[in-house]
């Protein structure tokens, strides 16, 4: 029994040490700071840029084409894209659920139903995660708006713009024009909601006040809203906890 107890205690101590040493990866690396971990080893791969089949949001006249890429590694057992089914690559980079497009894609291209011309949303390097059509606002005001959650900068300095970086909130017209950032720079989007009665979008962000590269209890949550009927979607701060 004593021998078994010693083994259990030794295992528990080793487990606690390993847990203590494991730290969450920072979402922000500030200028002059060194990364705590070595860069991952480069793996040979082929990147293929593709577009999903177009989406037409109900009540609109613009086809939306999600554009992104899939990556196929030189090892046939390690084929990756935006999704993977066994050993084969999935050529879908997004999913569509009536009024929302989700996934990990780098751009959207817009096409009027009566035209063959395609217009890109932006020339910025992004990872778009959601694009939501505010159909209830359109039904009431006839203004057709898309709201995006996306990553627009390599904030953790790992050489990639992906879900490990800070997430931001953007907005545009249904044709992709007037694409504008609503959240502040170097502020992580927490969540957002639509209040139809006010024609407003409310959202929260968190700022890394202590500059430790992580978002934690010592940082500050900011509260904002934007008037969806205003021409420039000006963001207003408010303080519900004071």
Short mmCIF file of the C-alpha atoms (twelve columns), coordinates in Angstrom:
data_MODEL
# 
_entry.id   MODEL 
# 
loop_
_atom_site.group_PDB 
_atom_site.id 
_atom_site.type_symbol 
_atom_site.label_atom_id 
_atom_site.label_alt_id 
_atom_site.label_comp_id 
_atom_site.label_asym_id 
_atom_site.label_seq_id 
_atom_site.Cartn_x 
_atom_site.Cartn_y 
_atom_site.Cartn_z 
_atom_site.pdbx_PDB_model_num 
ATOM 1   C CA . UNK A 1   0.000   0.000  0.000   1 
ATOM 2   C CA . UNK A 2   2.858   2.404  0.870   1 
ATOM 3   C CA . UNK A 3   4.553   1.723  -2.458  1 
ATOM 4   C CA . UNK A 4   1.274   2.365  -4.343  1 
ATOM 5   C CA . UNK A 5   0.721   5.601  -2.403  1 
ATOM 6   C CA . UNK A 6   4.249   6.814  -3.259  1 
ATOM 7   C CA . UNK A 7   3.664   6.132  -6.962  1 
ATOM 8   C CA . UNK A 8   0.339   8.005  -6.894  1 
ATOM 9   C CA . UNK A 9   1.929   10.980 -5.108  1 
ATOM 10  C CA . UNK A 10  4.807   11.079 -7.576  1 
ATOM 11  C CA . UNK A 11  2.408   10.987 -10.543 1 
ATOM 12  C CA . UNK A 12  0.252   13.733 -9.003  1 
ATOM 13  C CA . UNK A 13  3.297   15.954 -8.388  1 
ATOM 14  C CA . UNK A 14  4.528   15.476 -11.962 1 
ATOM 15  C CA . UNK A 15  1.055   16.269 -13.317 1 
ATOM 16  C CA . UNK A 16  0.814   19.441 -11.209 1 
ATOM 17  C CA . UNK A 17  4.252   20.612 -12.379 1 
ATOM 18  C CA . UNK A 18  3.359   20.026 -16.046 1 
ATOM 19  C CA . UNK A 19  0.067   21.926 -15.616 1 
ATOM 20  C CA . UNK A 20  1.828   24.787 -13.864 1 
ATOM 21  C CA . UNK A 21  4.390   25.129 -16.653 1 
ATOM 22  C CA . UNK A 22  1.759   25.213 -19.406 1 
ATOM 23  C CA . UNK A 23  0.754   28.811 -20.083 1 
ATOM 24  C CA . UNK A 24  -1.831  30.118 -22.554 1 
ATOM 25  C CA . UNK A 25  -0.363  31.534 -25.731 1 
ATOM 26  C CA . UNK A 26  -0.571  35.350 -25.848 1 
ATOM 27  C CA . UNK A 27  -2.851  36.942 -28.421 1 
ATOM 28  C CA . UNK A 28  -0.703  40.075 -28.586 1 
ATOM 29  C CA . UNK A 29  3.059   40.360 -28.977 1 
ATOM 30  C CA . UNK A 30  4.153   43.952 -28.484 1 
ATOM 31  C CA . UNK A 31  6.979   45.551 -30.410 1 
ATOM 32  C CA . UNK A 32  10.332  44.613 -28.944 1 
ATOM 33  C CA . UNK A 33  8.969   41.579 -27.084 1 
ATOM 34  C CA . UNK A 34  10.334  38.118 -27.841 1 
ATOM 35  C CA . UNK A 35  8.096   35.118 -28.464 1 
ATOM 36  C CA . UNK A 36  8.215   32.606 -25.620 1 
ATOM 37  C CA . UNK A 37  8.248   29.606 -27.938 1 
ATOM 38  C CA . UNK A 38  10.260  28.694 -31.015 1 
ATOM 39  C CA . UNK A 39  8.596   29.070 -34.380 1 
ATOM 40  C CA . UNK A 40  7.056   25.832 -35.693 1 
ATOM 41  C CA . UNK A 41  9.021   23.845 -38.239 1 
ATOM 42  C CA . UNK A 42  8.053   24.642 -41.812 1 
ATOM 43  C CA . UNK A 43  6.242   21.845 -43.650 1 
ATOM 44  C CA . UNK A 44  6.127   21.588 -47.440 1 
ATOM 45  C CA . UNK A 45  2.624   22.156 -48.723 1 
ATOM 46  C CA . UNK A 46  0.572   23.259 -51.676 1 
ATOM 47  C CA . UNK A 47  -1.942  26.068 -51.219 1 
ATOM 48  C CA . UNK A 48  -4.950  26.198 -53.506 1 
ATOM 49  C CA . UNK A 49  -7.138  29.298 -53.720 1 
ATOM 50  C CA . UNK A 50  -10.800 28.506 -54.265 1 
ATOM 51  C CA . UNK A 51  -14.264 30.068 -54.014 1 
ATOM 52  C CA . UNK A 52  -17.431 28.492 -52.699 1 
ATOM 53  C CA . UNK A 53  -20.545 28.524 -54.836 1 
ATOM 54  C CA . UNK A 54  -22.394 31.867 -54.566 1 
ATOM 55  C CA . UNK A 55  -24.908 32.684 -51.850 1 
ATOM 56  C CA . UNK A 56  -27.959 34.911 -52.302 1 
ATOM 57  C CA . UNK A 57  -29.346 36.271 -49.051 1 
ATOM 58  C CA . UNK A 58  -33.148 36.298 -49.035 1 
ATOM 59  C CA . UNK A 59  -34.516 39.688 -50.132 1 
ATOM 60  C CA . UNK A 60  -31.236 40.939 -51.638 1 
ATOM 61  C CA . UNK A 61  -29.882 41.300 -55.170 1 
ATOM 62  C CA . UNK A 62  -26.220 40.492 -54.600 1 
ATOM 63  C CA . UNK A 63  -24.565 37.114 -54.918 1 
ATOM 64  C CA . UNK A 64  -21.837 36.607 -52.324 1 
ATOM 65  C CA . UNK A 65  -18.827 34.430 -53.202 1 
ATOM 66  C CA . UNK A 66  -16.650 33.358 -50.208 1 
ATOM 67  C CA . UNK A 67  -12.987 33.156 -51.282 1 
ATOM 68  C CA . UNK A 68  -10.190 31.399 -49.435 1 
ATOM 69  C CA . UNK A 69  -7.604  28.684 -49.704 1 
ATOM 70  C CA . UNK A 70  -6.987  25.118 -48.712 1 
ATOM 71  C CA . UNK A 71  -3.578  23.670 -47.945 1 
ATOM 72  C CA . UNK A 72  -2.497  20.182 -48.993 1 
ATOM 73  C CA . UNK A 73  0.633   18.834 -47.258 1 
ATOM 74  C CA . UNK A 74  3.217   16.606 -48.900 1 
ATOM 75  C CA . UNK A 75  2.233   13.717 -46.619 1 
ATOM 76  C CA . UNK A 76  -0.869  12.077 -48.077 1 
ATOM 77  C CA . UNK A 77  -2.001  11.218 -44.550 1 
ATOM 78  C CA . UNK A 78  -1.949  14.911 -43.592 1 
ATOM 79  C CA . UNK A 79  -4.243  16.674 -46.032 1 
ATOM 80  C CA . UNK A 80  -5.830  19.748 -44.514 1 
ATOM 81  C CA . UNK A 81  -8.234  22.394 -45.679 1 
ATOM 82  C CA . UNK A 82  -10.838 24.445 -43.884 1 
ATOM 83  C CA . UNK A 83  -12.242 21.045 -42.977 1 
ATOM 84  C CA . UNK A 84  -11.186 17.426 -43.398 1 
ATOM 85  C CA . UNK A 85  -13.043 14.187 -44.037 1 
ATOM 86  C CA . UNK A 86  -10.832 11.173 -43.313 1 
ATOM 87  C CA . UNK A 87  -7.887  11.443 -45.736 1 
ATOM 88  C CA . UNK A 88  -9.572  13.582 -48.422 1 
ATOM 89  C CA . UNK A 89  -9.611  17.375 -48.621 1 
ATOM 90  C CA . UNK A 90  -12.897 19.244 -48.322 1 
ATOM 91  C CA . UNK A 91  -13.246 22.014 -50.888 1 
ATOM 92  C CA . UNK A 92  -15.792 23.902 -48.771 1 
ATOM 93  C CA . UNK A 93  -14.374 26.961 -47.010 1 
ATOM 94  C CA . UNK A 94  -17.659 28.252 -45.541 1 
ATOM 95  C CA . UNK A 95  -21.087 27.243 -44.295 1 
ATOM 96  C CA . UNK A 96  -24.356 29.080 -44.905 1 
ATOM 97  C CA . UNK A 97  -27.321 29.179 -42.555 1 
ATOM 98  C CA . UNK A 98  -29.963 31.432 -44.115 1 
ATOM 99  C CA . UNK A 99  -28.718 34.867 -42.962 1 
ATOM 100 C CA . UNK A 100 -25.171 34.030 -41.872 1 
ATOM 101 C CA . UNK A 101 -22.009 32.753 -43.531 1 
ATOM 102 C CA . UNK A 102 -19.478 31.099 -41.214 1 
ATOM 103 C CA . UNK A 103 -16.055 29.566 -41.715 1 
ATOM 104 C CA . UNK A 104 -12.471 30.700 -42.201 1 
ATOM 105 C CA . UNK A 105 -12.127 32.574 -45.483 1 
ATOM 106 C CA . UNK A 106 -10.045 35.533 -46.602 1 
ATOM 107 C CA . UNK A 107 -12.434 37.602 -48.719 1 
ATOM 108 C CA . UNK A 108 -15.907 37.925 -50.185 1 
ATOM 109 C CA . UNK A 109 -16.740 38.906 -53.739 1 
ATOM 110 C CA . UNK A 110 -20.058 40.572 -54.550 1 
ATOM 111 C CA . UNK A 111 -21.987 40.266 -57.806 1 
ATOM 112 C CA . UNK A 112 -25.269 41.936 -58.689 1 
ATOM 113 C CA . UNK A 113 -27.761 39.403 -60.005 1 
ATOM 114 C CA . UNK A 114 -27.997 41.332 -63.293 1 
ATOM 115 C CA . UNK A 115 -24.226 41.594 -63.774 1 
ATOM 116 C CA . UNK A 116 -21.216 39.382 -64.424 1 
ATOM 117 C CA . UNK A 117 -18.802 41.727 -62.611 1 
ATOM 118 C CA . UNK A 118 -17.419 40.657 -59.224 1 
ATOM 119 C CA . UNK A 119 -16.280 43.195 -56.637 1 
ATOM 120 C CA . UNK A 120 -14.005 42.192 -53.721 1 
ATOM 121 C CA . UNK A 121 -14.894 43.273 -50.212 1 
ATOM 122 C CA . UNK A 122 -11.341 44.431 -49.467 1 
ATOM 123 C CA . UNK A 123 -7.689  44.208 -50.444 1 
ATOM 124 C CA . UNK A 124 -6.624  43.729 -46.803 1 
ATOM 125 C CA . UNK A 125 -5.246  40.423 -45.543 1 
ATOM 126 C CA . UNK A 126 -8.037  39.021 -43.347 1 
ATOM 127 C CA . UNK A 127 -9.495  35.891 -41.866 1 
ATOM 128 C CA . UNK A 128 -13.273 36.330 -41.952 1 
ATOM 129 C CA . UNK A 129 -15.129 34.073 -39.507 1 
ATOM 130 C CA . UNK A 130 -18.745 35.258 -39.813 1 
ATOM 131 C CA . UNK A 131 -20.726 37.496 -42.142 1 
ATOM 132 C CA . UNK A 132 -24.258 38.171 -40.861 1 
ATOM 133 C CA . UNK A 133 -27.051 39.827 -42.833 1 
ATOM 134 C CA . UNK A 134 -29.263 42.038 -40.643 1 
ATOM 135 C CA . UNK A 135 -32.516 40.960 -42.276 1 
ATOM 136 C CA . UNK A 136 -34.790 42.454 -39.595 1 
ATOM 137 C CA . UNK A 137 -33.219 45.885 -40.112 1 
ATOM 138 C CA . UNK A 138 -33.672 45.496 -43.858 1 
ATOM 139 C CA . UNK A 139 -37.337 44.524 -43.463 1 
ATOM 140 C CA . UNK A 140 -38.004 47.588 -41.318 1 
ATOM 141 C CA . UNK A 141 -35.771 50.273 -42.832 1 
ATOM 142 C CA . UNK A 142 -34.818 48.873 -46.275 1 
ATOM 143 C CA . UNK A 143 -31.150 49.397 -45.431 1 
ATOM 144 C CA . UNK A 144 -29.293 46.173 -46.180 1 
ATOM 145 C CA . UNK A 145 -26.248 45.636 -43.943 1 
ATOM 146 C CA . UNK A 146 -23.674 42.929 -43.295 1 
ATOM 147 C CA . UNK A 147 -21.803 42.591 -39.979 1 
ATOM 148 C CA . UNK A 148 -18.510 40.700 -39.845 1 
ATOM 149 C CA . UNK A 149 -16.358 39.118 -37.155 1 
ATOM 150 C CA . UNK A 150 -12.834 38.726 -38.462 1 
ATOM 151 C CA . UNK A 151 -9.103  38.921 -37.824 1 
ATOM 152 C CA . UNK A 152 -7.315  41.808 -39.544 1 
ATOM 153 C CA . UNK A 153 -3.770  41.701 -38.114 1 
ATOM 154 C CA . UNK A 154 -1.071  39.269 -37.001 1 
ATOM 155 C CA . UNK A 155 -1.237  40.469 -33.400 1 
ATOM 156 C CA . UNK A 156 0.660   37.508 -31.901 1 
ATOM 157 C CA . UNK A 157 3.527   37.892 -34.416 1 
ATOM 158 C CA . UNK A 158 3.587   34.263 -35.557 1 
ATOM 159 C CA . UNK A 159 3.555   35.160 -39.251 1 
ATOM 160 C CA . UNK A 160 -0.110  34.236 -39.778 1 
ATOM 161 C CA . UNK A 161 -3.463  36.027 -39.642 1 
ATOM 162 C CA . UNK A 162 -5.709  33.454 -38.020 1 
ATOM 163 C CA . UNK A 163 -7.984  32.631 -35.084 1 
ATOM 164 C CA . UNK A 164 -5.071  32.906 -32.638 1 
ATOM 165 C CA . UNK A 165 -5.017  36.680 -33.236 1 
ATOM 166 C CA . UNK A 166 -7.361  39.394 -31.970 1 
ATOM 167 C CA . UNK A 167 -10.906 39.269 -33.379 1 
ATOM 168 C CA . UNK A 168 -12.518 42.509 -34.609 1 
ATOM 169 C CA . UNK A 169 -15.971 43.741 -35.653 1 
ATOM 170 C CA . UNK A 170 -16.654 45.236 -39.107 1 
ATOM 171 C CA . UNK A 171 -19.694 46.393 -41.077 1 
ATOM 172 C CA . UNK A 172 -20.617 47.063 -44.727 1 
ATOM 173 C CA . UNK A 173 -23.501 47.530 -47.119 1 
ATOM 174 C CA . UNK A 174 -24.926 44.376 -48.736 1 
ATOM 175 C CA . UNK A 175 -22.795 45.008 -51.836 1 
ATOM 176 C CA . UNK A 176 -19.592 45.136 -49.784 1 
ATOM 177 C CA . UNK A 177 -19.200 48.907 -50.051 1 
ATOM 178 C CA . UNK A 178 -18.441 51.182 -47.063 1 
ATOM 179 C CA . UNK A 179 -16.512 48.386 -45.346 1 
ATOM 180 C CA . UNK A 180 -15.652 49.817 -41.923 1 
ATOM 181 C CA . UNK A 181 -14.075 48.667 -38.667 1 
ATOM 182 C CA . UNK A 182 -16.235 49.266 -35.587 1 
ATOM 183 C CA . UNK A 183 -14.064 47.850 -32.781 1 
ATOM 184 C CA . UNK A 184 -10.880 49.546 -31.603 1 
ATOM 185 C CA . UNK A 185 -7.392  48.476 -32.641 1 
ATOM 186 C CA . UNK A 186 -5.772  45.876 -30.357 1 
ATOM 187 C CA . UNK A 187 -9.101  45.276 -28.613 1 
ATOM 188 C CA . UNK A 188 -10.556 41.760 -28.636 1 
ATOM 189 C CA . UNK A 189 -14.216 41.503 -29.622 1 
ATOM 190 C CA . UNK A 190 -16.154 39.731 -26.863 1 
ATOM 191 C CA . UNK A 191 -19.616 39.643 -28.442 1 
ATOM 192 C CA . UNK A 192 -22.239 41.744 -30.228 1 
ATOM 193 C CA . UNK A 193 -26.015 41.953 -30.423 1 
ATOM 194 C CA . UNK A 194 -28.654 43.693 -32.512 1 
ATOM 195 C CA . UNK A 195 -31.398 45.802 -30.874 1 
ATOM 196 C CA . UNK A 196 -34.085 46.222 -33.537 1 
ATOM 197 C CA . UNK A 197 -36.157 48.701 -31.527 1 
ATOM 198 C CA . UNK A 198 -33.263 51.191 -31.575 1 
ATOM 199 C CA . UNK A 199 -31.735 50.253 -34.938 1 
ATOM 200 C CA . UNK A 200 -28.450 49.772 -33.087 1 
ATOM 201 C CA . UNK A 201 -25.723 47.196 -32.829 1 
ATOM 202 C CA . UNK A 202 -24.194 46.857 -29.359 1 
ATOM 203 C CA . UNK A 203 -20.831 45.195 -28.761 1 
ATOM 204 C CA . UNK A 204 -18.169 44.637 -26.098 1 
ATOM 205 C CA . UNK A 205 -14.391 44.583 -26.424 1 
ATOM 206 C CA . UNK A 206 -11.597 43.889 -23.975 1 
ATOM 207 C CA . UNK A 207 -8.327  45.825 -23.871 1 
ATOM 208 C CA . UNK A 208 -5.006  44.467 -22.616 1 
ATOM 209 C CA . UNK A 209 -4.375  47.329 -20.170 1 
ATOM 210 C CA . UNK A 210 -1.434  45.691 -18.383 1 
ATOM 211 C CA . UNK A 211 0.255   44.814 -21.709 1 
ATOM 212 C CA . UNK A 212 0.983   41.212 -20.744 1 
ATOM 213 C CA . UNK A 213 -0.175  39.915 -24.117 1 
ATOM 214 C CA . UNK A 214 -3.213  38.063 -22.723 1 
ATOM 215 C CA . UNK A 215 -6.789  39.042 -21.939 1 
ATOM 216 C CA . UNK A 216 -7.566  38.390 -18.297 1 
ATOM 217 C CA . UNK A 217 -9.360  39.721 -15.190 1 
ATOM 218 C CA . UNK A 218 -6.901  42.614 -14.864 1 
ATOM 219 C CA . UNK A 219 -7.908  44.124 -18.196 1 
ATOM 220 C CA . UNK A 220 -10.756 46.482 -19.083 1 
ATOM 221 C CA . UNK A 221 -14.030 45.715 -20.882 1 
ATOM 222 C CA . UNK A 222 -15.333 48.503 -23.138 1 
ATOM 223 C CA . UNK A 223 -18.977 48.908 -24.185 1 
ATOM 224 C CA . UNK A 224 -20.045 50.430 -27.509 1 
ATOM 225 C CA . UNK A 225 -22.967 50.860 -29.881 1 
ATOM 226 C CA . UNK A 226 -23.427 52.091 -33.438 1 
ATOM 227 C CA . UNK A 227 -26.515 53.594 -35.049 1 
ATOM 228 C CA . UNK A 228 -27.234 51.444 -38.100 1 
ATOM 229 C CA . UNK A 229 -29.203 54.200 -39.832 1 
ATOM 230 C CA . UNK A 230 -26.409 56.772 -39.513 1 
ATOM 231 C CA . UNK A 231 -24.504 57.417 -42.723 1 
ATOM 232 C CA . UNK A 232 -21.065 56.695 -41.218 1 
ATOM 233 C CA . UNK A 233 -22.016 54.187 -38.468 1 
ATOM 234 C CA . UNK A 234 -20.286 56.285 -35.809 1 
ATOM 235 C CA . UNK A 235 -19.387 54.246 -32.709 1 
ATOM 236 C CA . UNK A 236 -20.456 55.599 -29.303 1 
ATOM 237 C CA . UNK A 237 -19.003 54.412 -26.000 1 
ATOM 238 C CA . UNK A 238 -21.220 53.886 -22.954 1 
ATOM 239 C CA . UNK A 239 -20.547 52.767 -19.363 1 
ATOM 240 C CA . UNK A 240 -23.259 50.529 -17.916 1 
ATOM 241 C CA . UNK A 241 -21.205 49.447 -14.891 1 
ATOM 242 C CA . UNK A 242 -20.505 52.901 -13.432 1 
# 
